[in-house]
Amino acid sequence: MNRISLPVIALLIGATPALAEPVQLGEYLDSMDRTEVMFSGRIKYDSREDNFTFYDDNRDPFGVTVDAGRDARERIETECDNPSFMVSYSDLCTISGIGTVEIRGSDVYISIEQVDQLSK
């Protein structure tokens, strides 16, 4: 299982060894799509828009799909609802677990498949 910070994905594109043939960007992104990762950070649920946002340790936002089941989704919705536009990072729920990276065009999402820890 990979444990990476999602912004590292962009940095890996330039980390190709000097003797290797360059990889097309689309091919690289396709190879990273659906990669299993461990994640930890903060999560926000906006009940006004029925929208989840994950923030990594650098406070970078990522879209979220919750595939961990109804109980996990409802728990996040209940404990982490914060429909305000302005919210303090420290007010967000802390979350960790296992998921996959989903690359949709130029957007990177986290698909949460297992929640190991969730707290306010």
DOLUM-104490 format. One line per field, with one value per residue: x, y, z of N, C-alpha, C in turn; residue in three letters. Coordinates in Angstrom, 2 decimals. Atoms other than C-alpha are relative to their C-alpha. Example, Ala and Ser with C-alpha at 12.3 -4.5 7.8 and 13.67 -1.06 7.14 Angstrom:
nx <- 0.89	-0.82
ny <- -1.19	-1.19
nz <- 0.00	-0.06
cax <- 12.30	13.67
cay <- -4.50	-1.06
caz <- 7.80	7.14
cx <- 0.90	-0.77
cy <- 1.20	1.09
cz <- 0.00	0.73
type <- Ala	Ser
***
This chain:
nx <- 0.84	-0.78	0.36	-0.55	0.75	0.46	-0.79	-1.22	0.27	-0.46	-1.46	-0.55	-0.07	-1.34	-1.01	-0.37	-1.46	-0.54	-0.17	1.28	0.79	1.08	1.33	1.04	0.73	1.23	-0.33	-0.39	1.20	0.76	-0.66	0.22	1.43	0.45	-1.07	0.39	-0.83	0.40	0.12	0.38	0.15	1.26	1.11	1.15	1.22	0.86	1.35	0.73	-0.33	-0.24	-1.34	-1.09	-1.32	-1.11	-1.17	-1.19	-0.79	-0.36	1.29	0.45	1.33	0.28	1.36	0.12	1.09	0.00	0.37	-0.22	1.29	0.98	-0.29	-1.13	0.45	0.89	-0.80	-0.72	0.99	0.50	-1.05	-0.90	0.76	-0.41	0.41	-0.50	-1.07	-1.20	-0.13	-1.37	-0.57	0.03	1.37	0.35	-0.23	-1.23	0.37	-1.04	0.55	-0.51	0.84	-0.68	-0.11	0.78	-0.41	1.08	-0.53	-1.08	0.37	-0.36	0.97	-0.25	1.14	-0.18	0.51	-0.05	-0.29	-0.63	0.14	0.76	0.30	0.24
ny <- -1.16	-1.23	-1.13	-1.17	-1.23	-0.15	-0.94	0.67	0.56	-0.96	-0.06	1.24	-0.11	-0.49	0.81	1.09	0.11	-0.65	0.93	0.58	-0.74	-0.76	0.57	-0.98	-0.41	0.78	1.37	-0.03	-0.21	1.25	1.00	-0.37	0.05	1.16	0.51	0.06	-0.83	-0.32	-1.45	-0.62	-1.43	-0.56	0.14	-0.89	0.30	-1.17	0.54	-0.84	0.44	1.44	0.05	0.28	-0.48	0.49	-0.87	0.72	-0.71	-1.30	-0.70	0.03	0.63	1.04	0.51	1.29	0.95	0.91	1.35	0.85	0.50	-0.96	-0.40	-0.93	-1.25	-0.70	-0.48	-1.19	-1.06	-0.47	-0.55	-0.94	-0.97	-1.38	-0.62	-1.37	-0.20	-0.27	0.94	0.16	1.33	0.73	0.41	1.13	1.34	0.72	1.29	0.81	1.24	0.57	-0.33	0.00	-1.27	-0.04	-1.14	-0.37	-1.15	-0.60	0.05	1.20	0.30	1.14	0.87	0.58	1.37	0.47	-1.05	0.56	-0.95	-1.21	-0.72	-1.45
nz <- 0.00	0.09	-0.87	0.65	-0.03	1.37	0.81	0.45	1.32	1.00	-0.03	0.54	1.46	0.34	-0.65	0.89	0.14	1.19	1.11	0.38	0.97	-0.63	0.09	0.33	-1.19	-0.08	-0.40	-1.41	-0.81	0.07	-0.85	-1.40	-0.28	-0.77	-0.85	-1.41	-0.87	-1.37	-0.08	-1.26	0.15	-0.50	0.94	-0.19	0.75	0.18	0.20	0.95	1.35	-0.07	0.55	-0.92	0.40	-0.82	-0.03	-0.46	-0.99	0.56	0.11	1.39	0.07	0.99	0.00	-0.70	0.18	-1.14	0.41	-1.17	-0.48	-0.51	-1.38	0.01	0.64	-0.91	-1.14	0.47	0.21	-1.29	-0.86	0.68	0.77	-0.20	1.26	0.12	0.97	-0.77	-1.10	-0.47	0.22	-1.27	-0.26	0.86	-0.56	0.35	0.59	0.62	0.52	1.25	1.14	1.28	0.70	1.23	0.81	0.92	0.73	-0.77	-1.41	-0.75	-1.04	-0.88	-0.22	-1.34	-0.02	-1.38	-0.97	-1.18	-1.12	0.29	-1.25	0.12
cax <- 0.00	1.31	1.38	1.82	0.79	-1.28	0.73	3.69	1.99	2.69	6.30	6.82	6.21	9.55	11.34	11.90	15.46	17.69	18.19	14.53	12.24	9.84	6.29	3.36	1.44	-1.83	-0.19	1.33	-1.96	-3.71	-1.11	-1.74	-5.54	-7.12	-3.86	-4.51	-3.23	-3.28	-4.40	-4.68	-5.77	-8.97	-12.40	-15.35	-18.90	-21.07	-24.71	-25.91	-24.14	-23.91	-20.17	-17.11	-13.65	-10.45	-7.46	-3.99	-1.26	-0.38	-4.04	-4.46	-8.14	-9.26	-12.71	-13.99	-16.10	-17.14	-17.17	-16.77	-20.47	-23.56	-22.53	-19.20	-20.82	-23.56	-21.03	-18.92	-22.04	-23.21	-19.92	-18.21	-21.01	-19.79	-21.79	-20.11	-17.89	-15.37	-14.19	-11.08	-8.84	-8.76	-12.58	-12.54	-12.73	-9.53	-9.68	-7.40	-7.95	-7.45	-8.71	-7.79	-6.65	-9.09	-7.86	-10.63	-9.11	-6.94	-8.68	-7.45	-10.01	-9.80	-12.18	-12.51	-12.88	-12.06	-12.18	-9.71	-10.10	-12.57	-12.80	-13.93
cay <- 0.00	3.44	6.31	9.52	13.09	13.84	16.94	14.58	13.07	16.25	16.25	12.65	13.64	15.48	12.75	10.47	9.09	10.78	7.62	6.56	7.56	10.33	9.19	10.99	12.95	11.17	7.76	8.72	10.02	6.87	4.77	6.71	6.66	4.25	3.82	2.71	5.14	5.70	9.22	11.49	15.08	17.06	16.68	19.01	18.21	21.01	19.99	22.93	21.50	17.83	18.09	16.65	18.24	16.63	18.75	17.19	18.28	21.16	22.26	21.50	20.71	17.58	16.45	13.36	10.35	8.29	4.61	3.28	2.50	4.23	4.20	5.93	8.47	9.33	9.62	12.08	14.02	14.26	14.94	17.07	19.23	22.78	24.60	27.94	29.32	30.62	27.88	27.49	24.55	23.61	23.31	20.58	16.87	14.85	11.75	8.91	5.76	3.96	4.97	5.41	8.36	9.29	11.52	13.28	15.54	17.98	17.30	14.82	13.22	10.85	7.93	6.99	3.23	2.75	5.20	4.24	7.38	10.26	12.91	16.50
caz <- 0.00	-0.85	1.63	-0.27	0.01	-3.07	-4.08	-4.39	-7.44	-9.38	-8.23	-9.32	-12.93	-12.95	-11.01	-14.02	-14.10	-16.69	-18.77	-18.86	-21.69	-20.69	-20.07	-21.63	-19.00	-19.79	-19.46	-16.12	-14.76	-15.96	-14.11	-10.86	-11.15	-8.65	-6.71	-3.13	-0.50	3.24	4.09	7.09	7.39	7.91	6.37	5.95	4.95	3.55	3.98	1.87	-1.18	-0.10	-0.66	1.12	1.06	2.36	3.41	3.60	6.01	3.67	3.81	0.11	-0.68	-2.51	-3.56	-1.77	-2.62	0.40	-0.59	2.97	3.36	4.64	8.32	7.61	5.30	7.79	10.61	8.58	7.58	11.21	12.99	10.34	8.94	8.52	5.84	6.50	3.75	6.27	8.61	10.71	9.85	13.54	13.54	10.90	11.75	11.81	9.62	8.60	6.62	3.35	-0.05	-3.65	-5.70	-8.45	-11.24	-13.16	-15.78	-13.85	-10.51	-7.90	-5.61	-2.66	-2.64	1.05	1.33	5.01	7.92	10.65	12.76	12.77	15.49	15.91
cx <- 0.89	-0.49	0.68	-0.87	-0.36	0.76	1.30	-0.19	0.53	1.52	0.64	0.13	1.40	1.11	0.42	1.52	0.48	0.08	-1.31	-0.70	-1.09	-1.34	-0.96	-0.81	-1.27	0.24	0.36	-1.22	-0.87	0.60	-0.21	-1.46	-0.35	1.11	-0.47	0.98	-0.55	-0.04	-0.27	-0.03	-1.30	-1.07	-1.13	-1.15	-0.84	-1.40	-0.82	0.22	0.21	1.38	1.03	1.29	1.02	1.16	1.19	0.76	0.46	-1.22	-0.47	-1.34	-0.10	-1.47	-0.02	-1.21	0.08	-0.55	0.16	-1.30	-0.84	0.34	1.12	-0.42	-0.88	0.75	0.77	-0.98	-0.45	1.07	0.79	-0.73	0.42	-0.32	0.49	1.12	1.32	0.05	1.48	0.45	-0.10	-1.41	-0.43	0.27	1.35	-0.42	1.26	-0.64	0.70	-0.97	0.77	0.03	-0.85	0.39	-1.08	0.42	1.17	-0.29	0.39	-0.97	0.52	-1.30	0.26	-0.66	-0.02	0.37	0.57	-0.20	-0.76	-0.32	-0.14	1.09
cy <- 1.23	1.00	1.20	1.20	0.30	1.06	-0.62	-0.61	0.93	0.07	-1.24	0.05	0.43	-0.85	-1.21	-0.07	0.51	-0.95	-0.62	0.89	0.77	-0.67	1.12	0.30	-0.83	-1.43	-0.06	0.16	-1.24	-1.05	0.31	-0.06	-1.33	-0.66	0.04	0.79	0.00	1.52	0.43	1.50	0.45	-0.16	0.94	-0.53	1.26	-0.51	0.84	-0.49	-1.51	-0.32	-0.24	0.59	-0.52	0.98	-0.80	0.86	1.37	0.90	0.14	-0.73	-1.03	-0.38	-1.40	-0.76	-0.96	-1.34	-0.99	-0.54	1.09	0.49	1.03	1.34	0.80	0.54	1.27	1.16	0.61	0.74	1.14	1.03	1.41	0.76	1.43	0.08	0.22	-0.95	-0.13	-1.44	-0.83	-0.46	-1.21	-1.32	-0.53	-1.38	-0.71	-1.30	-0.44	0.36	-0.13	1.42	-0.11	1.26	0.22	1.27	0.57	0.01	-1.34	-0.15	-1.15	-0.78	-0.71	-1.36	-0.59	1.17	-0.68	0.88	1.21	0.67	1.48	0.73
cz <- 0.00	1.02	-0.60	0.29	-1.44	-0.79	-0.52	-1.38	-1.09	-0.04	-0.62	-1.52	-0.42	0.58	-0.83	-0.10	-1.36	-1.20	-0.48	-1.02	0.75	-0.26	-0.36	1.26	0.18	0.45	1.48	0.89	0.01	0.92	1.49	0.40	0.67	0.82	1.45	0.84	1.43	0.06	1.44	-0.21	0.64	-1.06	0.40	-0.83	-0.04	-0.35	-0.98	-1.43	-0.10	-0.59	1.10	-0.56	1.00	-0.11	0.51	0.99	-0.47	-0.18	-1.44	-0.05	-1.13	0.10	0.60	-0.50	1.17	-0.46	1.15	0.58	0.62	1.40	0.05	-0.59	0.95	1.21	-0.38	-0.18	1.33	0.80	-0.65	-0.85	0.37	-1.28	-0.20	-1.02	0.71	1.19	0.35	-0.21	1.27	0.36	-0.83	0.72	-0.46	-0.51	-0.49	-0.47	-1.26	-1.11	-1.28	-0.54	-1.26	-0.75	-1.06	-0.72	0.78	1.49	0.62	1.15	0.86	0.08	1.33	0.04	1.40	0.90	1.25	1.22	-0.49	1.32	-0.29	0.75
type <- Met	Asn	Arg	Ile	Ser	Leu	Pro	Val	Ile	Ala	Leu	Leu	Ile	Gly	Ala	Thr	Pro	Ala	Leu	Ala	Glu	Pro	Val	Gln	Leu	Gly	Glu	Tyr	Leu	Asp	Ser	Met	Asp	Arg	Thr	Glu	Val	Met	Phe	Ser	Gly	Arg	Ile	Lys	Tyr	Asp	Ser	Arg	Glu	Asp	Asn	Phe	Thr	Phe	Tyr	Asp	Asp	Asn	Arg	Asp	Pro	Phe	Gly	Val	Thr	Val	Asp	Ala	Gly	Arg	Asp	Ala	Arg	Glu	Arg	Ile	Glu	Thr	Glu	Cys	Asp	Asn	Pro	Ser	Phe	Met	Val	Ser	Tyr	Ser	Asp	Leu	Cys	Thr	Ile	Ser	Gly	Ile	Gly	Thr	Val	Glu	Ile	Arg	Gly	Ser	Asp	Val	Tyr	Ile	Ser	Ile	Glu	Gln	Val	Asp	Gln	Leu	Ser	Lys
***
